[in-house]
Amino acid sequence: MIKILIYLGIVLIGLCISPWLVGNTGYVYIAAGDYQIETSLVFGIIALIVFYAVFQVLEWLVISAINLMLRSRFIPHHWRRRSAKKHTLMGALALAEEDWPAAERAMIKGADNGELPALNLLAAARAAQYQQKIAERDQYLDRAATQPLAANAVATTRTRYLLKQGELALARAELDKLAPTSKSKAPVLKLALELYRAQEDWDALKLLIPILKKRQILGDAQLNELNIATNCALLKAAAIKGEEALEQCWQWLSRSERNQSEFLAIYAMGLCRFNRKDQALKLLAKKLRTAPEPALLHAIPEIATAQDTEIRKQLLKHEVTHENNADYQMCLAKLYQQTRDMKEAKSCWQNVCRLEPTKASWLALARIQEQLGEQGNANQSYRQAVNL
């Protein structure tokens, strides 16, 4: 309705001004060299409008002709690009369905003329990896590495595949190219963690742990477990190397870490290897004043002998509070065996079997019962061990 009213208004305005235009046509005079043109203003305006319309039509015809020629020249390229998109889509669907042979074929067909050939080649390498086609996988990765901005992605992928393949040395060589630092991406850091663990490269893990903590790659519990395993392995290796290496590794730990029972127990046992038993017992006794933790309780019978009475006195101070602690009772049992106090040892082993029965604890109780002449009870303990 509004459009009709607008058109009607235009027509009425034209009817109103048309007599004025007819009576006042105006005058246009154009002179160019020997040529002269005289006409009315209305005709001149109409001629300009017609000339502009003809010019636009000619321009459109010329541009359309040029586009048609160019398009006809590059039609095969467009066909190949369209075919590459189709193959890439088919390959992506095959990957989702885990149809690895079909995915590999489709991704390779779409790689040559695709918009992102590196993605096609990496996907084809993944499909080849699942088919255990190692030579083809490496070939696809080599081709992908030549693409712009794909070097790090290829190195990460190659490292992961070599790690799964068990080629740890080759995987480490690829990982070293990435040079994991605090600025590296999370997948690279996780890959470094997995590879260092597989190689048992504790020195590298020691340097990686602060980065993992800063980037929050692992939870607090996992990070603490990794830190304990790494430092324990480093201390054990240092104790084998020599006294100087052990001291250097011990000083490498922070003050809070040197106060942890797991590390203190290994360090104390290392000191005993180098005839520093007294220093080891002093460290253990000092730590026992707070609480007898499992790591200490396992280490004390390995270090102490029947003549070491001070460590026993320190340990017996916790007898009431740790009556139901299996590790504490096992430690006491071994110490009583050293002093040939078999009755007390039997009592402690019975407590261990009551709290946390294992095959080893039942066998230990049975041997002591045999030494005490309790053959019937010993046979019962042996049967309990067999049942476990």
N, C-alpha and C positions, 0 to 999 in steps of 0.2 A: 504493500500500500504506500509506503514512504517513497519507494523508488518511482512509482507511478506519479506521485505528486511532484517529485523533483523533475522528472521528464516533462510533465505538464508545465512546470514553471519555466523551464528552459524554452519550450515552444512559445509560450506567451511572451517571454522577453524578446525572442527573435521576431515575432510578429510586431512588437511595439517599435523595435529599433530598425526594422527593415526599410520602412519609408525614409528614414533619416539617412540610412546608408545609400539608398538609391539616389537620393537628392544630393548627397555629399560624398561622392566617390573618391575624392582626393586626387592627387597628381604625383606621379613618380617619373623622374627623368634620369636615365643612366647613359653616360658617355664613356666609351673606351676606345681610344684611337679613332678610326674612321667609322666606328659603329655607334649608333645612337638608338636608345630605346625609350619610348614614351608610352606610358600606360597609367591606368588608374591604380590607386592604392589598394583597393580590394583585390583586383586581379593579381597585383604583385604579391600580396600576402598569400593568396591561394596558390600561386606559382611556387613560392618558397616552400609551402607545406608539401606540395606534390613532389618537388625536387628532393626534399629531405626523405619523404617516404620511399621514393625510387632508390635513393642512396642506401637506405637501410636494407631494402630488399636485396640490392646487389651485394652489400657487405655480408648478409646472411648466406647468400648463394656461394660466395667465394670461400667463406670460412667452412661451410658444410662440405664443399668439394675438397678442401685441404684435409679436413678431419677424416673424410671418407678414404682418401688416399693413404693417409698415415695409418688408419685403423686396418685397412686391408693389408698393409705391409706387415703390421705386427700381430695379425690375427693368430698365427701359429704360437707366438709367445703367450698370448692370452689363453689360448687353448691349453698350453702346457701348464700355465699357472693355475688354471681352473682344475685341471686333472690332479695337480699336486695337492691342492686343497682337499679334493675328494679323497685321495689316498691317505692324507694325514688324518682326516676325520675317521676313515675306516680303521687306521692303525690305532687311534686313540680308543675307539670302541673295542677293538681286539685286546688292547692292554687292560681295559676295564674288565673284560671277560676272561683275562689270563690265557688267551689263545696266543701263545708266544710265537709260533711259526707264522701265523697270519699277521700278527703285529709287526714282526721283523720285516716281512715282505712289503707290507703297505708303507711302513715308515721309510724304507729305503727308496721306494718308488716316489715318495713325496719329498725326498731330501734335495734332489738336484734342482728342481724349479720351485721349491717352496719359499715362502717369505722368511722363515727362520730355520734354515737347514740344520743348525746346531741342535735344536730341540728334537728334530726327527732322528738325527744320528745318535743322540744320547738315549732316546727311547728305543731305537733299534739295538743299541748295545745292551740295554737292560733286558730286552727280549732274548738276545743271544746268551746273556749270562744265565738266565733261567733254563736255557736249553743246554748249558755247559759247552757252548760253541766258543771256546776261548780265542781261537785265531780270528774269527769273524768279529768277536767283541772288541778285540784290540784294534782291528782295522777300522771299525766305526769310530772308536775313541780317537784314533790318530787323525781321522778326517775331521772330526768335530773340533779338535784342538787348533786347526787352522782357521777356524771361524773367529771373527772379532768378539772380544769380551768373553770367550768361552774357555779360556785356559784354566782358570781356577775351578770351574765346574767340572771340567774333564779330569783334572788332577784329583779332586775330591772323589769323583766317581771311580776312577781307576784304583785309588787307594782302598776304597771300600770293597771293591770286587777282589782285589789281590788279598785283602785280609780274610775275606770269606773263603778264598781259594787256599789259604794257608801259606801263601808266599809272603812271610812277614818281612824279610829283608827287602824285597822289591816294594812292598807297601810302605815301608819306612822311607825308602828313597823318594817315593812320590810325595809322602807327607812332608818330608824336609823341604820340598820345593814350595809348599804352602807356608812354611815357617810359622807355626801356630804362636800367636801372641795374644795379649789382652784385647787387641783390636780385631782379631779374627772372628769370623761368624761362628755361631753356636754349633752348627753341624761339624765344622772343622775341629772344634775343641772336643766335642763328643767322640769324634773319630780318633783324635789323638789319645784320648783317655783309653778307648778300647784297644788301640794298637799297643800303647805302652804297657797296659796290663798283660796283653798276650805275650809281649816280649819280656815281661818282668823287668822292664827298665825303670828301676825305682828312682834313680837319680832324675830322670826326665819327669817322672810323676811328682817328685818333690817340688820341682819348679813349676809344674802345671797346676798344683793344688791351689796356690793363691789366686791364679787366674780364674779357676772354676768358682772359687768363693766370691770373687769380685763380680763376675758375670752371672752369679746365681744359677749355674748350670745344674748343680746337684742340690738336693735338700740337705738340711743340717745333719740329719742322721747318716745319710749316705756319705757326706763329706767327712764326717768324723770317722766313720768306718774305713774310708779310703786313707785318711791321714794315719790312723793307727796301723793299718796293714803296711803302708809305705815305710813309716819310720821303724817299725819292727823289722822289716826285711833289710833296711839299710843298716840297722844296728847289728843284726846277725851276720851280715856280709862283712861289716867292718871288724867284728870280733874275730873272724877267720883271717882277715888280711894282716892284722897286727895291732899292737897296743896303741901306736900312734894314730892309726886309722880309726880305732874305736873312740879315742878321746876327741878326735876331730869331729866325728859324727855326733857324739854326745853334745859337744859345744854348739853344733849346728842347730840343735833343738832349742826352742824358746824356753823361758823359765817355767812357764806353766806345763809345757810338754815334759820337761825333765822331772816334774813332780807326778806324772802319771804312772800308775803301777805297771802298766804293760811295758813301758819303755825302761822303767827303773829295774824291773826284774831281768830283762835281757842284758842291760848294762852290768848289773851285778854278776850275772853268770859269766859275762865276758871278762870282768875283772878277775874272777877266779882262774880263768885260763892263763892269766899273766901273774899268778901268785900274789894277788891283791885281795885275798879272801877277807881279811879283817876290815878293809874299807867297804867291801860289798856288804858284810853283815851289819856294819854301822848304818849304811844307807837303808837297808831293809828294816832294821830296828827303829830308826827314826820315822819311817813311813808307817810302821805298825802302830805307832802311838795314836794315830787318828782312827784307822779301821783296817782290819786285815782283809784286803781285797783279793779276789780270786787269783790274779796274776802273781801276787806275792806269795800266796799260800802254795801255789804250784812250784815256785822257785825255791822256797826255803828248804824243803827236804833235799833238793839237789845240791845246795850249797853247804848247809849246816852238817856237822858231824856230831857224834855222841859227846864230844868234849865242849861243844858250844852251848853253854848253859844260859847265857844272857839272852840269847834270842828266844830260847824256850820260855824263860820267865816273862819276857815281853809278850809272847804269844798266849800264855796261860791267863793273862789279865783279861782276855776277852772270852774266857771259857763259858761264863754265864750267859752273856749276850749273844753268843754264836753257837749255842747248844744245838740248834736246828739248822746249822749251816753245813751242808755236805762237804764243801771244799775245806772248811776249817777242820771238820772231823777227820777228813782224809789226811790232811797235813799232820795233825796230831798223831794219827795212827802210824804214819811213816817215821815220825820222830821217835815214837815209843819203840818201834821195831829196831831203830838204831841203838837204843839203850838196852835192848833185849827185855823190855817190860811188856811181855806178851799178853798179859791179862788186860792191861790198859789198851794195848793195841787192838785186842779182840773187841773190846767194848766200843772203841771208836769205829772199827770197821762195821760192827753191827749197826751203829748209828747211820753210817753211810748207806748201807743196804736198806735201811728203813726209809731214809730221806730220798735218795736218788739211786735206786738199785741198778747196777750195770753188771755185765758179765765179768769185767775185771774186778769189781769190788767183791762179788761173791766168791771169785777164785782166791782173792787175797784173804778173805775171811776163812775159807776152807783150809788154806795152808797153815794159818795160825792155829786153827782148831786141831789140825793134825799134830802140830808141834806140842800142843797142850794135852794130847792124848784123847781128844774128844772125837773119836772116829765116827760115831753116829751122827753127831752134828756136822762134821766135815762132809760126810756123804750127802746130807741134806743140802748143804751149801753148794756142793758140786751139781746136784740136780737142779737147783735154782739157776745156776750159771748156764746149764745146758738148755733150760727152758727159754732163756733170754736169747 
